[in-house]
Amino acid sequence: MAKVEQKQVVVNQIKEKLNGASSVLLVDYRGLTVEQDTKLRKDLREAGVEYRVFKNTMVNFAIEGTEFAEISKDLEGPTAIAISYADATAGPRILAKVAKDNEKLEFKSGVVEGTYYDAKGMMAIGNIAPREELLGRLLGSFKSPMASFARVIKQVAEKEA
């Protein structure tokens, strides 16, 4: 197999992985120990996030003409790519948690649901609580006023009886 054909296979593989992705995050992983990297990969895998290292040129060819094309300017140096499918914030959230404990892990940029974010934007997205927790907070805020209203109505009814 010719070298160009081998590269095309890798580019097609990356395109396949990006198909249906809700978010893509680029990170500089230099400085992580093998133990830290292994734990990171395990956490990401459990969250349904694909975490791989590809050659920057291969990623560049794969994202050409897609919604992820804007991250091509950040494909310099050692770069790992985290691809989230179901939960767009899962990859950034897990990587942000690791980055807090290890300042050597640096965010480069990413795309979440079609919108490009720089390193600071991706870190902010990574600090957003999980969807389930946000829904729980929302339901809790609905429940509190209703419970107070119900107590007032009950007291009014008891007072009149």
C-alpha positions as CSV (number, residue, x, y, z in Angstrom):
1,M,0.0,0.0,0.0
2,A,1.4,3.4,-1.0
3,K,2.1,6.0,1.7
4,V,-0.6,8.3,0.4
5,E,-3.2,5.5,0.6
6,Q,-2.2,4.8,4.2
7,K,-2.6,8.4,5.1
8,Q,-6.0,8.6,3.4
9,V,-7.1,5.6,5.5
10,V,-6.2,7.6,8.7
11,V,-7.9,10.8,7.4
12,N,-11.1,8.8,6.7
13,Q,-10.9,7.2,10.1
14,I,-10.7,10.7,11.7
15,K,-13.6,11.9,9.5
16,E,-15.7,8.9,10.7
17,K,-15.0,9.7,14.3
18,L,-15.9,13.4,13.8
19,N,-19.2,12.4,12.1
20,G,-21.9,12.9,14.7
21,A,-19.6,14.5,17.3
22,S,-21.2,17.2,19.5
23,S,-17.9,18.6,20.6
24,V,-14.2,18.4,19.8
25,L,-11.5,19.6,22.1
26,L,-7.7,20.0,21.4
27,V,-5.3,19.7,24.3
28,D,-1.5,19.8,24.8
29,Y,-0.9,16.7,26.8
30,R,2.9,17.2,27.4
31,G,4.0,16.7,31.0
32,L,1.4,14.1,32.0
33,T,2.8,11.0,33.6
34,V,1.8,7.6,32.2
35,E,-0.3,7.0,35.3
36,Q,-2.1,10.3,34.9
37,D,-2.7,9.7,31.2
38,T,-4.0,6.2,31.8
39,K,-6.5,7.5,34.4
40,L,-7.6,10.3,32.1
41,R,-8.2,8.0,29.2
42,K,-10.2,5.7,31.5
43,D,-12.4,8.5,32.8
44,L,-13.0,9.8,29.3
45,R,-13.8,6.3,28.0
46,E,-16.4,5.8,30.8
47,A,-18.0,9.1,29.8
48,G,-18.3,8.1,26.2
49,V,-15.6,10.4,25.0
50,E,-13.0,9.4,22.4
51,Y,-9.5,10.6,23.2
52,R,-6.8,10.0,20.7
53,V,-3.5,11.5,19.4
54,F,-3.3,11.8,15.6
55,K,-0.8,13.7,13.4
56,N,-1.8,17.3,13.1
57,T,-1.7,17.2,9.3
58,M,-4.1,14.2,9.3
59,V,-6.5,16.0,11.5
60,N,-6.2,19.1,9.4
61,F,-7.1,17.2,6.2
62,A,-10.0,15.5,8.1
63,I,-11.6,18.7,9.4
64,E,-11.3,20.6,6.1
65,G,-14.7,21.9,5.1
66,T,-16.5,20.7,8.3
67,E,-17.8,22.6,11.3
68,F,-14.6,21.9,13.0
69,A,-12.4,23.6,10.4
70,E,-11.7,26.6,12.7
71,I,-9.6,24.6,15.1
72,S,-7.0,24.0,12.4
73,K,-5.1,27.1,13.4
74,D,-4.4,25.5,16.8
75,L,-3.0,22.2,15.4
76,E,0.7,22.9,16.4
77,G,2.9,20.8,18.6
78,P,1.8,17.7,20.5
79,T,-2.0,17.6,20.3
80,A,-4.6,15.2,21.7
81,I,-8.2,15.4,20.5
82,A,-11.2,14.6,22.7
83,I,-14.4,13.9,20.8
84,S,-17.7,13.9,22.7
85,Y,-20.9,12.5,21.2
86,A,-23.9,12.4,23.5
87,D,-22.9,15.0,26.1
88,A,-21.1,17.9,24.5
89,T,-19.6,19.0,27.8
90,A,-18.3,15.6,29.0
91,G,-14.9,15.8,27.4
92,P,-14.2,19.5,28.4
93,R,-15.5,18.8,31.9
94,I,-13.3,15.8,32.6
95,L,-10.2,17.5,31.0
96,A,-10.9,20.7,33.0
97,K,-10.9,18.6,36.2
98,V,-7.6,17.1,35.3
99,A,-6.1,20.4,34.3
100,K,-6.9,21.9,37.7
101,D,-4.7,19.2,39.3
102,N,-2.1,19.3,36.6
103,E,-1.2,22.6,35.2
104,K,0.9,21.0,32.4
105,L,-2.3,19.9,30.6
106,E,-3.3,22.9,28.5
107,F,-6.4,23.5,26.5
108,K,-5.9,24.7,23.0
109,S,-9.3,25.2,21.5
110,G,-12.4,23.4,20.5
111,V,-15.8,23.4,18.9
112,V,-19.0,22.7,20.9
113,E,-22.2,22.2,18.9
114,G,-20.9,24.1,15.9
115,T,-19.4,27.1,17.9
116,Y,-15.6,27.7,18.1
117,Y,-14.1,28.5,21.5
118,D,-10.5,29.4,22.4
119,A,-8.7,27.8,25.4
120,K,-10.5,30.1,28.0
121,G,-13.9,29.4,26.5
122,M,-13.3,25.7,26.5
123,M,-12.1,25.8,30.1
124,A,-15.4,27.8,31.0
125,I,-17.4,25.1,29.3
126,G,-15.5,22.5,31.2
127,N,-16.5,24.1,34.5
128,I,-20.2,23.8,33.7
129,A,-22.0,21.3,35.9
130,P,-23.3,18.1,34.3
131,R,-26.7,18.2,32.6
132,E,-28.4,16.0,35.2
133,E,-27.2,18.3,38.0
134,L,-28.4,21.4,36.2
135,L,-31.8,19.8,35.7
136,G,-31.9,18.9,39.4
137,R,-31.2,22.5,40.4
138,L,-33.9,23.7,38.0
139,L,-36.5,21.3,39.4
140,G,-35.5,22.2,42.9
141,S,-36.0,25.9,42.2
142,F,-39.5,25.1,40.8
143,K,-40.4,23.0,43.8
144,S,-39.5,25.4,46.5
145,P,-42.0,28.2,45.7
146,M,-44.8,25.7,45.1
147,A,-44.1,24.0,48.5
148,S,-44.2,27.4,50.2
149,F,-47.5,28.3,48.4
150,A,-49.0,25.0,49.4
151,R,-48.1,25.6,53.1
152,V,-49.7,29.1,53.0
153,I,-52.9,27.7,51.5
154,K,-53.0,25.0,54.1
155,Q,-52.6,27.5,56.9
156,V,-55.3,29.7,55.5
157,A,-57.7,26.7,55.3
158,E,-56.9,25.6,58.8
159,K,-57.4,29.2,60.1
160,E,-60.9,29.4,58.5
161,A,-62.0,26.0,59.8
